[in-house]
Each structure stands twice: as structure tokens, then as C-alpha cells.
């Protein structure tokens, strides 16, 4: 991954919100993202594909659900940028569902 592609990917508000949620919750299902961001599953999946293609996020299938997490092998500079972003106070992160110990259940 190069820095230009990384920052282009982060320049989209939806992808940035997805990353913030994944960083806050560690392991997130598409259904949780659609609920939290109030966007359709196809739209969320399209953004997730871009984040996966750049290896920013990794996916893991558990039964019929796919969960996403931050790639632990990101370059140090990318982790530093993402840490700064995750420490910013933002409306998406103030939503009670993000900090709830009860996850949205995918059905």
C-alpha cells in the first residue's frame, strides 16, 4: 500500500466512518455497520471491498456472517494516522451503539 492510495481511501466520509467503527469495536459485522451508519448493505460492502483491497481491513467469515477488523500488519505510519483519527471526538463515535456492550445481532 502506498500513502497516496491510503489517503485517497480515507478521503471518503463513509470509509472513514467505517474505519472509526472498526477501530472502536475491533471486530465488526456488515449488519452492525449498516445499522450504525444507516446505509444499505450493498453500499457498505462496496466501501469494505476498497478497504480490504488496500489491506487496511481484514475479513473473517463466521458462519454466514463476515466480520471485519483492522489489519495488524499495517505500516507504522498508517497506524499512527489511524490512531490520530480514532482519538478525535466525532459524532459517529458518540453514538451509544458504538460503546454498547450489546452488539447489534445479525439475522
C-alpha positions as CSV (number, residue, x, y, z in Angstrom):
1,X,0.0,0.0,0.0
2,X,1.3,3.4,-0.8
3,X,0.5,6.6,1.0
4,X,-1.4,8.2,-1.9
5,X,-3.9,5.2,-2.1
6,X,-4.2,5.1,1.7
7,X,-5.2,8.8,1.9
8,X,-7.5,8.6,-1.1
9,X,-9.3,5.7,0.6
10,X,-9.6,7.8,3.8
11,X,-10.9,10.8,2.0
12,X,-14.4,9.3,1.7
13,X,-16.6,10.1,4.7
14,X,-18.3,6.6,4.7
15,X,-15.0,4.7,4.6
16,X,-13.6,7.0,7.4
17,X,-16.7,6.2,9.5
18,X,-16.4,2.5,8.8
19,X,-12.8,2.6,10.0
20,X,-13.7,4.5,13.1
21,X,-16.3,2.0,14.0
22,X,-14.0,-1.0,13.3
23,X,-11.2,0.6,15.4
24,X,-13.7,1.2,18.3
25,X,-15.2,-2.2,18.3
26,X,-12.3,-4.3,17.0
27,X,-14.4,-6.9,15.1
28,X,-17.5,-5.7,13.2
29,X,-20.1,-7.4,11.1
30,X,-21.6,-5.7,8.0
31,X,-25.0,-5.7,9.7
32,X,-23.6,-3.7,12.5
33,X,-22.2,-1.2,10.1
34,X,-25.4,-0.8,8.2
35,X,-27.3,-0.3,11.4
36,X,-24.8,2.2,12.8
37,X,-24.3,4.2,9.6
38,X,-27.9,3.9,8.3
39,X,-26.7,2.9,4.9
40,X,-27.6,0.0,2.6
41,X,-25.7,-3.3,2.8
42,X,-24.5,-3.0,-0.9
43,X,-23.1,0.5,-0.2
44,X,-21.3,-0.7,2.9
45,X,-20.0,-3.7,1.1
46,X,-18.6,-1.6,-1.7
47,X,-16.7,0.5,0.7
48,X,-15.5,-2.5,2.6
49,X,-14.2,-4.0,-0.6
50,X,-12.0,-0.9,-1.2
51,X,-10.7,-1.1,2.4
52,X,-10.0,-4.8,2.0
53,X,-8.3,-4.4,-1.4
54,X,-5.8,-1.9,0.2
55,X,-5.3,-4.4,3.1
56,X,-6.4,-1.8,5.6
57,X,-9.1,-4.2,6.8
58,X,-9.1,-8.0,7.0
59,X,-12.2,-10.1,6.9
60,X,-13.1,-13.4,8.5
61,X,-16.2,-15.5,7.9
62,X,-18.0,-16.9,10.9
63,X,-20.9,-19.0,9.8
64,X,-22.9,-16.9,7.4
65,X,-21.5,-13.6,8.6
66,X,-18.4,-11.8,7.6
67,X,-16.5,-9.8,10.3
68,X,-14.0,-7.0,9.6
69,X,-11.0,-5.9,11.7
70,X,-8.1,-3.6,11.2
71,X,-5.1,-5.3,9.6
72,X,-2.5,-5.7,12.4
73,X,0.3,-5.6,9.8
74,X,-0.3,-2.1,8.6
75,X,2.8,0.1,8.2
76,X,3.7,2.1,11.2
77,X,2.9,5.4,9.5
78,X,-0.6,4.1,8.7
79,X,-1.2,3.0,12.3
80,X,-0.1,6.4,13.5
81,X,-2.6,8.2,11.2
82,X,-5.4,5.8,12.2
83,X,-4.6,6.3,15.9
84,X,-4.9,10.1,15.5
85,X,-8.3,9.6,13.7
86,X,-9.6,7.3,16.4
87,X,-8.7,9.8,19.1
88,X,-10.8,12.5,17.6
89,X,-14.2,13.3,19.2
90,X,-16.7,12.7,16.4
91,X,-20.5,12.3,16.1
92,X,-20.2,8.8,14.9
93,X,-18.2,7.8,17.9
94,X,-20.7,9.5,20.3
95,X,-23.5,7.2,19.2
96,X,-24.5,4.9,22.1
97,X,-24.4,1.8,19.9
98,X,-20.7,2.1,19.4
99,X,-19.9,1.9,23.1
100,X,-22.6,-0.5,24.0
101,X,-21.5,-3.9,25.3
102,X,-24.5,-5.3,23.5
103,X,-23.9,-5.7,19.7
104,X,-26.4,-5.5,17.0
105,X,-27.3,-9.1,16.3
106,X,-27.2,-10.1,12.6
107,X,-30.2,-12.1,11.5
